[in-house]
Amino acid sequence: MLPLLSEIKQKADALIFDIDGTLLDSMTVWNQADIVFLNSRGFEVTPDYTDYVKSARIEDAAVYTKERFGLPDTPESIMNEWNAFVDHAYAYEVPLKDGAYEYLAAARAAGFKTACATALTPRNIRSAFTRLGILGMFDSIVTLSGLPGFPDKSRPDIFLHTASLLSSLPSRTIVFEDVPAALSGASKGGFMTCAVKDPVGAGSERSWVSMTEDSDYFFTSWRELIED
């Protein structure tokens, strides 16, 4: 389990958060977008397909989808179709995970540096974070789409870049993630890692158990971490 903020203050100066499936209860939105898109072309979403696209840049996921299924669509048209499906959800529907707002507010009050490192697009971040009142709770927000040399989160590059913006050492920084590949990427960079449970992010109960064993910390709900 993740210790309370008052306890991890002795070990960490900064906290880096994933967004989809970690702060936002949004993974089902992307999963449904994949299902609708591929079903309309006669294909099914498979676990290995989901494992790749959930931690990749949208640009790379579109190229992968086109090549894997031999689609005539351009990567740009694939992204446009996905975005048309999800934009409304981020602007009007996607909620914060229970307790996430309170945890972020408490972390800021405790003096932690906070940032996001995400595959989500800046447009959807702005619309969701503004609506949910958390846009000002981060010192930096870094997206894979803004770092074209960093293809996905299985490598530590995006986390190292984000930590550098916070002037925080990886060994003094906790990365919160719901996807195994991203946790592995952060670990490769020397970060402390915390697995956040999400049914789509983990993929299966067996995968979740493995995530808890491979991470420094883990929890199933932000609400568990709120101090009285």
N, C-alpha and C positions, 0 to 999 in steps of 0.2 A: 504493500500500500504506500501511497504518497504521504509523507508526514505533513502536518499542518504548516501553514506559512510561517508561523513563529519559529518552527523547528528548522525548516529548510533555509531560513535566513542565514543560518550559520554556515551553510554549504554553497549557497548560490547567490549571485548578484543579479542575474537576468533570467527571464523566462521567454521562450520562443514557442509560439502556438501555431499549429496547423489550423485551418479553418473548417473545411468540409469534414463532417464526421467527428470533429474535435470540439470546436466552439459552436458550430451550427449543426442542427439536426437536418442535414441536407443531402446526405448520401443517397437516399431513396429517390430524390429528384433526378440526380444524374443517372442512377440505375434505370429509372423509368424512361428517361430520354434515350438511353441506349436500347432498351427493349422496343420502344416505339419505332425508332429509326431502323434497327436491323430487321424487325418483324415485317416492316413495310417492304423490305427487299427480299424477304423469304429466308432470313437467317435468324438463328437463336443466339442469345447472349449466353456465353459459357463462363465458368469461374475463372479460367485462365485469361480470358479477354478482360473481364472486370479487374483482375489483379493488375494488369498492365495499365489500363486507362485511368484507374483511380489515383495513380501517383504520377502521371505524366502531364506535361504541358498539353493544352488543348490542341495546339498546332501539331505536336507529335502524335497525339492520339488520333487525329483526323487522318494523317498520313498512314499510320498503322492500320486503321480501319479500312481505308481504301485498298491498301496492298493486301491485307489479309483476306478480304472477301472479294477481291477483284472487281471493285465497283467502278462504274463509269463516272461517278460523281468526282468533282475536284475536291481537294482538301478544304478549300474555301467554302464550297457549297455545303459540305458536311458540317463544318463549324457553324455556318449560318443557320442550318436546320436545328442543330443542338441548342444554339443560343436562343433561337426563337422559342424553344420549349422551356428553357430554364429562366430566362430573363424575368418573366412575370413572377415566377415563384420567389426569386431573390428579392424582388422589389416589394412584394405584397404578402408573401406567405411563410417563407422559411423561418422557423423560430430558432432562438438560442437554445442550447441544451440546458436542462434544468440546473440552476445554480451557477452557470457560467458567468452571468453578469456580476453576481455577488463576489465570486472568486476574483474576477478581474479588478473590481473596485477595491477589494481588500488587498490585492497584490500591489496596486498602485499606491494605496495608503501606506503600505508597509515599506515603500521605497524601492521595490523591484523595478528594474528596467524591463519593458515588455515590448514584444514585436511579434509579427506574424510572418511565416514563411509558407507560401501556398502556391498551389497550381491554379487557384481560382483567378478569374480575370478581374482587373481593376474595376471595371464597370459594375460587376456583380458585388464586389466587396463594398464599393461606395453605397450602392442602393440598399444593401442589407444592413450594413453597419450604421448608416445614417438613420434608417428606420428603427433600428434596435437600440440606438443611443450609445454605441460603443466606439464610434469612429475616433474619438479623442483619447481612448484608453491605451494607445500604442505609440511608442517612440518611433517605430518604423514598421512599414508593411512592404514585404518583398515578394514579388510574384515571379514564377518561372518564366512567364511570357516576357517579363522585363529583363531577363537574363538569358539571351538566346544561346549562350555557350553551355548552359546547364540543362541537359535534356530531361532529367527527372530527379526525384528525391532519393533514389537508391544510392546516389553519391552524396558526399557531405558538402558539396560546393555551396549550395544555397544557404545551408545552415552556417557555414563558416563566414560567408558574406554578410549574413544578417547579424551574426555576433560581432563582426568587425564594426558595423554601423552602431552597435550598442557599446563599443569599446569594452567588451566582455570576453574573458577567456572561455573557450569551450568547456574546460574543466570546472568552471564556475557558472555554467549555463545549463538549464534544464529544457529539453525539447519535448513538447507534448504532441503526440501523434497517434492516429488510430489505424494506420496501415503498416503492416510488417516491413515492407521494403523501405519505407521512410524512416522507421525506427532504426533499421540497419544502417541506412545512410548517415543518420546523426551519430550513431555509435562509432562508425568509422572515423568520424571527425573528432572524436574524443569528448563528445558531449555526454552529460547525464541524460538518460531518456526516461520518459514516462508514457506508458501505454494507456490510451483512453479507449474504453470499450464502445464499439459501434458495430452493430450486426453486419452491415455491408463492409465496413472497413476491415474488420477482422476476417470476415469470410466464412468462418466456421468456429464452433466452440473449441475444436482441437487447435485451430490457429490462435485463438485467444489465449489458451493455456500456454502455448509456445511463446507468445508475445510477453506474457507476464514473467516467464522464466528468463527471457533474454533481455528484459529491460531492468533498469535500476529501480523503477517505481511503476505502479499501475493503480487504476481505480475504475469503478464502473459508473460513477455519477459524480459530477461536480458538487452536488449537494452534500456528499459525504465529507467534503473538505472545508465546509463553512464553519468557522469557529463562532461559538456563542459570545 
